[in-house]
Amino acid sequence: MKVKPLYDRVLVKRIEEKEQRRGGIIIPDTAKEKPMEGKVVAVGAGRLNKDGSRAPLEVKAGDRVLFGKYAGQEIKIDDKEHVIIKEDEVLGIIS
């Protein structure tokens, strides 16, 4: 299934952090925090200005981005977790 976000929205797939074990303690999945880093899968056409023109997005597909812990709307696409967020909820691009 393909999803194309509208306007200034961005479809992001979370990048899972590598599991770290300290002292032999394993943290269960329910106690782990969700990662705030992801890879941009698709972007919308851009925000619509008052004069009718489109403002292009700063991020593009393939970028690694940081976003807020509670940003966006979580969805499942082909049994994989994704997040749809607005471009202004993106905190930065990782290079």
C-alpha positions as CSV (number, residue, x, y, z in Angstrom):
1,M,0.0,0.0,0.0
2,K,1.3,3.5,-0.9
3,V,0.5,6.6,1.2
4,K,1.1,10.1,0.0
5,P,0.8,12.8,2.7
6,L,-1.2,16.0,1.9
7,Y,0.0,19.6,2.1
8,D,2.9,20.0,4.6
9,R,2.8,16.6,6.2
10,V,5.6,14.0,6.2
11,L,5.4,10.2,6.5
12,V,8.1,9.0,8.8
13,K,9.2,5.4,9.7
14,R,10.6,5.2,13.2
15,I,14.2,4.0,13.5
16,E,14.5,1.6,16.4
17,E,17.4,2.0,18.7
18,K,19.7,-0.9,19.3
19,E,18.9,-2.8,22.5
20,Q,21.3,-2.2,25.3
21,R,21.7,-4.5,28.2
22,R,23.4,-3.2,31.4
23,G,24.2,-5.6,34.1
24,G,22.1,-8.4,32.5
25,I,18.8,-6.5,32.9
26,I,16.5,-6.7,30.0
27,I,13.9,-3.9,29.6
28,P,10.6,-5.2,28.3
29,D,9.1,-3.6,25.2
30,T,6.2,-2.0,27.1
31,A,8.6,0.0,29.3
32,K,10.8,1.3,26.5
33,E,10.2,4.8,25.1
34,K,9.4,5.2,21.5
35,P,12.3,6.5,19.4
36,M,12.3,10.1,18.3
37,E,14.3,9.5,15.2
38,G,13.0,8.3,11.9
39,K,13.5,8.1,8.1
40,V,11.2,10.1,5.9
41,V,9.3,7.8,3.6
42,A,7.1,10.3,1.7
43,V,6.4,14.1,1.8
44,G,3.4,16.1,0.7
45,A,3.3,18.8,-2.0
46,G,3.9,21.7,0.4
47,R,2.0,24.3,2.3
48,L,-0.5,26.4,0.4
49,N,0.3,30.2,0.6
50,K,-2.4,32.9,0.7
51,D,-1.6,33.8,-3.0
52,G,-2.3,30.2,-4.0
53,S,1.3,29.1,-4.6
54,R,3.0,26.2,-2.8
55,A,5.8,26.5,-0.4
56,P,8.1,23.5,-0.9
57,L,9.2,21.4,2.1
58,E,12.7,21.5,3.6
59,V,12.7,17.7,4.1
60,K,12.7,15.1,1.4
61,A,12.2,11.3,1.2
62,G,15.2,9.5,2.6
63,D,16.2,12.1,5.1
64,R,16.8,11.1,8.8
65,V,14.9,13.4,11.0
66,L,14.3,14.1,14.7
67,F,10.8,14.8,16.0
68,G,9.0,15.3,19.2
69,K,8.0,12.3,21.4
70,Y,4.3,13.0,21.1
71,A,4.3,14.5,17.6
72,G,2.0,13.4,14.8
73,Q,-0.5,10.5,14.3
74,E,0.7,6.9,14.4
75,I,-0.5,4.6,11.7
76,K,0.2,1.1,10.5
77,I,1.1,0.4,6.8
78,D,1.7,-3.2,5.9
79,D,2.1,-4.1,9.6
80,K,4.9,-1.5,10.1
81,E,4.6,1.5,12.4
82,H,4.7,4.9,10.8
83,V,4.0,8.4,12.0
84,I,2.4,11.3,9.9
85,I,3.7,14.6,11.2
86,K,3.5,18.2,10.0
87,E,6.8,19.7,8.8
88,D,6.9,22.2,11.6
89,E,7.0,19.3,14.1
90,V,10.3,18.1,12.6
91,L,13.0,19.3,15.0
92,G,16.0,18.7,12.7
93,I,17.6,16.8,9.8
94,I,20.4,14.4,10.7
95,S,23.2,14.5,8.2
